């Protein structure tokens, strides 16, 4: 297999930031908050770049959907070693309602347009935790999927994927073209090197809109309300095991 | 039409090469990305281990290698020689972010970049650059800079280390003091008197590998701060090196040292900024969380005024540092601005770390919080690479020249 890999990269609120809900409970505060590349997307980029370094694939194309700032996320992917970027511009209300269904339609359209042989995505984004985009993309393209990948290797014209599942590890072999979603232990993403940061400036980022790909991004979902998790209640300390058992019985838990 | 295109292209090239003051307001995209990368590295790899490195006085070898792989250990060095090929503004940004995570790691990076590689890059022959710079770009080897002696620090012209020619070798004798990186270095730039009668014009620069016969190290100093970097004497006893190991022309040593320190000051200013910023981060975070008299202490004016003063000190020093870097990148004179940056930033570091302890109260005095380490790390920035007093003399000297009628 010696083709093109599409890697989806999502701009999310940085994992270290304390999330706050807007006073009107419509969504979380994003203005002025530090954003970075979704950690699972970093792992996806790293895997694609490693494949290219091993000469298993020829080109890595980083894709991001969103407003102007999504270009920063693409630049980070370019600095990690992706060859070029595609920025699908979505702004305002459309961006707020953008979800896995629309993204997977965009990815599917791009995969066909770019004649990609492989799509690598993070298993989920740390803001919405949907874990749906990879699966939906594969379904729309009628491609096999290797999700929660902790190990990916090419064997001839097939891909062997070791998947992290609840019961342990599952190994599958799928045909190319395929969709893979990256799990935590797939690799350790590299820090961009300074020369690569300089080179990233010269790499091309193509701009387009969902309409250019014939994709309708109207949302079928309406967010009613966003709430903070309930405040953690103080516990109760007991002196003896007997006290503990009687308290549990009182609460109807035993 | 063609002429118009050419003119527009020429203008674009000109603007791109022009280091303008607008960069002080908003950094170019590459520099923003670089800054973010260094910050991520500092947050994830340096900050979590900084306290342990300080406590154990242990050199961060693994982290220095990782920084080398990123290109941070040789930022100004052209790519052909193994460096990152970036400018001094980029170097200042990287230094601040690294030092914010760990000030000791910051000084190791700074000495390698500015004090060791700097003079060789500027004054070395092509063979010297390949031999003495390229292996020092990866983080596997670091260098050091030996100017100060037990008998003279600020009085650099009085170098009593001597070098005499003996056939096809230079023989060096003397002792150098306070050499950062000494115990971890694989080479040093050493300044020694070759012609005593010429006073400071009789000092020359030499390159010596480490270890080397005739070169030995004194005990590791037990310092107040930046403890993960080693500081010791370098003792030269009939230390012999080939004639080719002279760096630059004979007698140019003092000039090389001063030029090197001019640039080094920008790196140390950035290090001080990192320490100051880390102190502010610590204090501001505490001000949100700590409650007293019924509210978070950030609501009290006494605390607010301190935080404001700290922020102003840092931001003004930062702008001075960036300006000095931009001037140097434009190949304009920058001696005065570099001295101003180092003075402002080091005094900001000591001020901010002092106030951070004050804001944290008792918690600032114990090692559970990083404030006490920042206080100890900050202190040296007012001393090395030119004391605050020397900086003032440099600034005044430049200033008075400007007013000469």
HADDOCK unambig.tbl for C-alpha pairs under 7 A between the chains (distance, minus, plus):
assign (segid A and resid 191 and name CA) (segid B and resid 37 and name CA) 6.75 0.50 0.50
assign (segid A and resid 192 and name CA) (segid B and resid 37 and name CA) 6.73 0.50 0.50
assign (segid A and resid 192 and name CA) (segid B and resid 70 and name CA) 6.69 0.50 0.50
assign (segid A and resid 193 and name CA) (segid B and resid 69 and name CA) 6.99 0.50 0.50
assign (segid A and resid 193 and name CA) (segid B and resid 70 and name CA) 4.01 0.50 0.50
assign (segid A and resid 193 and name CA) (segid B and resid 71 and name CA) 6.02 0.50 0.50
assign (segid A and resid 194 and name CA) (segid B and resid 34 and name CA) 6.84 0.50 0.50
assign (segid A and resid 194 and name CA) (segid B and resid 70 and name CA) 5.81 0.50 0.50
assign (segid A and resid 194 and name CA) (segid B and resid 71 and name CA) 5.50 0.50 0.50
assign (segid A and resid 194 and name CA) (segid B and resid 84 and name CA) 5.64 0.50 0.50
assign (segid A and resid 195 and name CA) (segid B and resid 84 and name CA) 5.09 0.50 0.50
assign (segid A and resid 197 and name CA) (segid B and resid 30 and name CA) 6.34 0.50 0.50
assign (segid A and resid 197 and name CA) (segid B and resid 34 and name CA) 6.80 0.50 0.50
assign (segid A and resid 198 and name CA) (segid B and resid 30 and name CA) 6.35 0.50 0.50
assign (segid A and resid 201 and name CA) (segid B and resid 30 and name CA) 6.75 0.50 0.50
